[in-house]
Amino acid sequence: MKSNSLALFDLDHTLIPIDSDQSWGRFTTEMGVTDAGEFLKTNEAFYQDYCREELDIAAYVRFTTQAARLMGPQKAQALRTRYMQEVIQPHILSQALDLVNAHRERGDHLMIVTATNEWVTRPIADCFGIEDLIAVELQTDATGWITGEIKGIPSLGEGKLKRVEQWLKAKGLHLSELDTTFYSDSINDLPLMKSVKHPVATNPDERLKALAIEKAWPILDLFGQA
């Protein structure tokens, strides 16, 4: 890190106005990879668990990586390219790019910290020109393809804070030494938000919005009606 200022961004509903995990799942069901009815039912159950901060992240990752694992690497990567073009690119909006670029122009070190897995989110981070990505890491088999199991600490809730601390420790740094900003929409990200110097509730859910008002944290409505 060349800068002592670190700008951290959640991804889903923060930098993009959609959920990349859910939109990937809907896209693959539309392509006939998995059963649409079963996907919608299971996905909704996981979403409710997430809202209650009760998500079984290991089970969820197995679910969200199922389509890619069924297809195998070549077909999955080709479909991911289509997904990026048809679903993600239209949701990379100017106001989000402007926010990221404002921090870049200030000389801040940029990082995306997301609970979505790295296979889905790496090309999205690339669209923002952000090299450093903390996402759910995936185990691979002997061929190098994903197994659906998580490697290391999943970047969800307290795990986001731990993963950021691990990343900094490897560089001989600590959060307390840096001028840190974190943008997030979700109450699930509270551990990391409480640990940075400048938490920004961005397109916040109702619980986070109420807490931000109570604590006088800035509230950013990045997308309006997008």
Beta strands, then each sheet from edge to edge (+ up, - down):
strand 1: 5-9
strand 2: 109-117
strand 3: 132-136
strand 4: 138-140
strand 5: 146-150
strand 6: 179-184
strand 7: 198-202
strand 8: 219-220
sheet 1: 3+ 2+ 1+ 6+ 7+ 8+
sheet 2: 4+ 5-
end
